[in-house]
């Protein structure tokens, strides 16, 4: 998010991206189909679902990487646009008391609410699904979820999404092949209309002429040079992961924005190997899963419909108690032959569970150590709410009990312990963290994207005002 603002302030920016571009348009076939996954779904044959790699996989610079941990795995995005290419897109802003319970008071929620959250909303062109779409047969599952939520007295609201919903309406009208309206958007929207980072922030940054996005550039190490500048060690690869060239890039200012897992791994490894001395002791700590829980909901007495339109329409927010706040949403199931009686329920919330990335010399990598039952209290509350919504005739399968992972990794280089509120790594001039690693383990019962972007916008304002002439 910072690249556009820095470029507008006159700073030349080189963005290193390990993946490829994923251009979309009506009836495109850029992204894989959820029901027919192929090499495009996986970063170098990384397992996406379950403990094993896809059968007969040929390595490819695909969309999703599973980072293995001890007790918890992490799903990471790859490509120009990162996780925004494949995320469902829920863009929720936490309430003031929730925000202040989770984040340092100095962030100033009222200013965030007045300036930075609205700035992100404008950039992503957030909108809720129109009633015309929800009333269509393809969105029966969303209507059933809403009816169940209302029946048990829980609050219900539409979810702001970075989507031009006219694309979904045009699909229903037969103008384009289904992508939104059949739930096939879980691994990318082929028809376009999704305001992901590549077509918003990055596109505007490149339009300044001062930002270069170098694709297929895989960063392997970062280090502090003897002259005080920063070194970035990069493998330029092809789409099969074969190294074509090795580079060392030197810069006065280095912004780490590889996501919570990969930013933290790079910094912890650099600290352990002495490549960056005197990094804060809390580096790698205060990592959280955002209390992610994913359930399959089956009901023999309900017909959820097939196909099921997506990605997300409604949420039920239980935010009265900031210490136990959580959000439950219904998400579409891809167009499978057996899904008429099943759909997906997802929850996330405030949790106290925290893990830590620790350097493993044998693997020469930083590995997440996650405590057993780390999110127990939040998990129990979310389960109770989801079970109440599903009702006595519903059957639930806790998919995280079968396959323990999170798609919302947060922390590792947290504000207040490793970085200041503007992402400056403490004690290191010119080194910044501006991604999910900066978060304090959760994002106040909301999925993280909206808050990460708003915090990055705030940080960029401060860096331009105070640091621009010093280190950039």
Long-range contacts (C-beta under 8 A, 24 or more apart in sequence): 1-197, 1-201, 1-434, 1-453, 1-456, 1-457, 1-460, 2-255, 2-257, 2-434, 2-456, 2-459, 2-460, 2-463, 3-201, 3-202, 3-205, 3-211, 4-201, 4-202, 4-204, 4-205, 4-208, 4-211, 5-457, 5-460, 5-461, 5-464, 6-460, 6-463, 6-464, 6-472, 7-205, 7-208, 7-209, 7-210, 7-211, 8-208, 9-464, 9-468, 10-210, 11-210, 11-468, 11-472, 12-210, 12-211, 12-212, 13-205, 13-210, 13-211, 13-212, 14-211, 14-212, 14-214, 14-249, 14-251, 15-202, 15-205, 15-211, 15-212, 15-213, 15-214, 16-214, 16-217, 16-219, 16-232, 16-234, 16-249, 17-79, 17-80, 17-213, 17-214, 17-215, 17-216, 17-217, 18-61, 18-78, 18-216, 18-217, 18-218, 18-219, 18-237, 19-43, 19-61, 19-62, 19-63, 19-78, 19-79, 19-80, 19-215, 19-216, 20-61, 20-79, 20-80, 20-215, 20-216, 20-239, 21-79, 21-80, 21-198, 21-215, 22-63, 22-79, 22-80, 22-81, 22-85, 22-188, 22-198, 24-188, 24-189, 24-190, 24-191, 24-192, 24-194, 25-191, 25-192, 26-175, 26-176, 26-191, 26-192, 27-176, 27-177, 27-190, 27-191, 28-190, 28-191, 28-192, 29-190, 30-188, 30-190, 31-63, 31-85, 31-187, 31-188, 31-189, 31-190, 32-63, 32-187, 32-188, 33-184, 33-187, 33-334, 34-183, 34-184, 34-186, 34-187, 34-334, 34-335, 35-184, 35-334, 35-335, 35-336, 37-187, 41-187, 43-76, 43-78, 44-241, 48-75, 49-403, 50-403, 51-403, 58-240, 59-240, 59-241, 60-239, 60-240, 60-241, 61-216, 61-237, 61-239, 61-240, 61-241, 63-187, 63-188, 64-187, 66-405, 67-261, 67-262, 67-265, 67-368, 68-367, 69-355, 69-367, 69-368, 69-369, 69-370, 70-367, 70-368, 70-369, 70-370, 71-355, 71-368, 71-369, 71-370, 71-371, 71-372, 71-374, 71-404, 72-289, 72-355, 72-368, 72-370, 72-374, 72-404, 72-405, 72-406, 73-404, 73-405, 73-406, 74-260, 74-261, 74-368, 74-405, 74-406, 74-407, 74-409, 75-405, 75-406, 75-407, 76-259, 76-261, 76-262, 76-409, 77-259, 79-198, 80-198, 80-202, 80-213, 80-215, 81-196, 81-197, 81-198, 81-199, 81-202, 82-197, 82-259, 83-259, 83-407, 83-449, 84-162, 84-196, 84-197, 84-198, 84-449, 85-188, 85-196, 85-198, 86-186, 86-187, 86-188, 87-407, 87-447, 87-449, 88-186, 88-310, 88-311, 88-312, 88-329, 88-331, 88-447, 89-161, 89-162, 89-163, 89-194, 89-311, 89-312, 89-449, 90-159, 90-160, 90-161, 90-312, 90-315, 90-329, 90-446, 90-447, 90-449, 91-120, 91-121, 91-124, 91-126, 91-159, 91-160, 91-161, 91-162, 91-447, 91-449, 91-450, 92-159, 92-160, 92-315, 92-317, 92-327, 92-446, 92-447, 92-450, 93-117, 93-446, 93-450, 93-451, 93-454, 94-319, 94-443, 94-444, 94-445, 94-446, 94-451, 95-319, 95-444, 97-322, 98-319, 98-322, 98-325, 98-350, 98-444, 98-445, 99-444, 100-322, 101-322, 101-323, 101-350, 101-444, 102-322, 102-350, 102-440, 102-442, 102-443, 102-444, 103-415, 103-440, 103-444, 104-415, 104-416, 104-421, 104-440, 106-421, 107-421, 107-455, 107-458, 111-458, 112-454, 112-455, 112-458, 115-457, 115-458, 116-454, 116-455, 116-457, 116-458, 117-450, 117-454, 119-454, 119-457, 120-450, 120-453, 120-454, 120-457, 121-160, 121-450, 123-195, 123-200, 123-201, 123-453, 124-162, 124-195, 124-200, 124-453, 125-162, 125-164, 125-195, 125-200, 126-160, 126-161, 126-162, 127-160, 127-161, 127-163, 127-164, 127-165, 128-158, 128-159, 128-160, 128-161, 128-313, 129-158, 129-161, 129-165, 129-168, 129-313, 130-165, 130-169, 132-169, 133-165, 133-168, 133-169, 133-172, 133-309, 134-313, 136-172, 136-181, 136-309, 137-305, 138-172, 138-181, 138-182, 138-305, 138-307, 138-308, 138-309, 139-305, 139-308, 139-309, 139-313, 140-303, 140-304, 140-305, 140-308, 141-304, 141-305, 141-308, 141-309, 141-330, 141-332, 141-333, 141-343, 142-309, 142-313, 142-314, 142-330, 144-302, 144-304, 144-343, 145-313, 145-314, 145-330, 145-343, 145-345, 145-389, 146-313, 146-314, 148-389, 148-390, 148-391, 149-314, 149-316, 149-389, 151-391, 152-388, 152-389, 152-391, 154-316, 154-318, 154-385, 154-388, 154-389, 155-316, 155-317, 155-318, 156-314, 156-315, 156-316, 157-314, 157-315, 157-316, 157-317, 158-313, 158-314, 158-315, 159-312, 159-313, 159-314, 159-315, 159-329, 161-311, 161-312, 162-194, 162-195, 162-196, 162-200, 163-193, 163-194, 163-195, 163-311, 164-193, 164-194, 164-195, 165-193, 166-193, 167-191, 167-192, 167-193, 168-193, 168-309, 178-307, 178-335, 180-309, 180-310, 180-311, 181-307, 181-309, 181-310, 182-307, 182-308, 182-309, 182-334, 182-335, 183-307, 183-308, 183-309, 183-310, 183-311, 183-332, 183-333, 183-334, 183-335, 184-307, 184-334, 184-335, 185-310, 185-311, 185-332, 186-310, 186-311, 186-331, 186-332, 186-334, 217-247, 219-258, 219-266, 221-266, 221-269, 221-270, 221-275, 222-254, 222-256, 222-266, 222-267, 222-270, 222-275, 222-276, 223-270, 223-275, 223-276, 224-275, 224-276, 224-277, 224-428, 225-250, 228-429, 228-430, 229-430, 230-254, 230-430, 230-431, 252-430, 252-471, 252-472, 253-430, 253-431, 253-432, 253-467, 253-471, 253-472, 254-430, 254-431, 254-432, 255-423, 255-432, 255-433, 255-434, 256-413, 256-431, 256-432, 256-433, 256-434, 256-435, 256-437, 257-433, 257-434, 257-435, 258-435, 259-409, 259-435, 259-436, 259-437, 260-287, 260-409, 260-410, 260-411, 260-412, 260-435, 260-436, 260-437, 260-439, 261-368, 261-409, 261-412, 263-412, 263-413, 263-433, 263-435, 263-436, 263-437, 264-357, 264-366, 264-411, 264-412, 264-413, 264-437, 265-357, 265-365, 265-366, 267-412, 267-413, 267-425, 267-433, 268-357, 268-358, 268-359, 268-366, 268-412, 269-359, 269-364, 269-365, 269-366, 271-359, 272-359, 272-361, 272-366, 276-428, 276-431, 278-427, 278-428, 279-418, 279-425, 279-427, 279-428, 280-417, 280-418, 280-425, 280-426, 280-427, 282-414, 282-417, 282-418, 283-412, 283-413, 283-418, 284-356, 284-357, 284-358, 284-366, 284-412, 285-354, 285-356, 285-357, 285-411, 285-412, 285-414, 285-417, 286-354, 286-356, 286-411, 286-412, 286-414, 286-417, 286-440, 286-441, 287-354, 287-355, 287-356, 287-357, 287-368, 287-409, 287-410, 287-411, 287-412, 287-441, 288-351, 288-353, 288-354, 288-355, 288-410, 288-411, 288-439, 288-440, 288-441, 288-442, 289-351, 289-353, 289-355, 289-370, 289-374, 289-375, 289-406, 289-408, 289-409, 289-410, 290-348, 290-349, 290-351, 290-406, 290-408, 290-409, 290-410, 290-442, 290-443, 290-447, 290-448, 291-326, 291-347, 291-348, 291-349, 291-350, 291-351, 291-353, 291-375, 291-378, 291-379, 291-382, 291-442, 292-346, 292-347, 292-348, 292-400, 292-406, 292-407, 292-408, 293-346, 293-347, 293-348, 293-379, 293-382, 293-383, 293-386, 293-398, 293-400, 294-344, 294-345, 294-346, 294-398, 294-399, 294-400, 295-344, 295-345, 295-346, 295-347, 295-386, 295-396, 295-397, 295-398, 295-399, 296-342, 296-343, 296-344, 296-345, 296-396, 296-397, 296-399, 297-342, 297-343, 297-344, 297-345, 297-386, 297-390, 297-394, 297-395, 297-396, 298-341, 298-342, 298-394, 298-395, 298-396, 298-397, 299-341, 299-342, 299-390, 299-391, 299-393, 299-394, 299-395, 300-341, 300-393, 300-395, 301-393, 302-341, 302-393, 303-340, 303-341, 304-333, 304-339, 304-340, 304-341, 304-342, 304-343, 305-340, 306-335, 306-336, 306-337, 306-339, 306-340, 307-335, 308-332, 308-333, 308-335, 308-339, 308-343, 316-385, 316-389, 317-445, 318-381, 318-385, 318-445, 319-445, 322-350, 322-444, 323-350, 324-349, 324-350, 324-377, 324-378, 324-381, 325-349, 325-350, 325-444, 325-445, 326-350, 326-378, 326-381, 326-382, 326-385, 326-445, 327-445, 327-446, 327-447, 328-382, 328-385, 328-386, 328-389, 345-386, 345-389, 345-390, 345-396, 347-382, 347-383, 347-385, 347-386, 348-382, 348-408, 348-445, 348-446, 348-447, 349-378, 349-381, 349-382, 349-442, 349-445, 350-378, 350-442, 350-444, 350-445, 351-375, 351-377, 351-378, 351-379, 351-441, 351-442, 352-377, 352-378, 353-378, 353-441, 354-411, 354-441, 357-412, 408-436, 408-443, 408-447, 408-448, 409-436, 410-436, 410-437, 410-439, 410-440, 410-441, 410-442, 410-443, 410-448, 411-436, 411-437, 411-439, 411-440, 411-441, 412-437, 413-437, 413-438, 414-438, 414-439, 414-440, 414-441, 415-439, 415-440, 415-455, 416-440, 421-458, 421-459, 421-462, 422-458, 422-459, 422-462, 422-463, 422-466, 423-456, 423-459, 423-463, 424-463, 424-467, 429-470, 429-471, 430-471, 432-459, 432-463, 434-459, 434-460
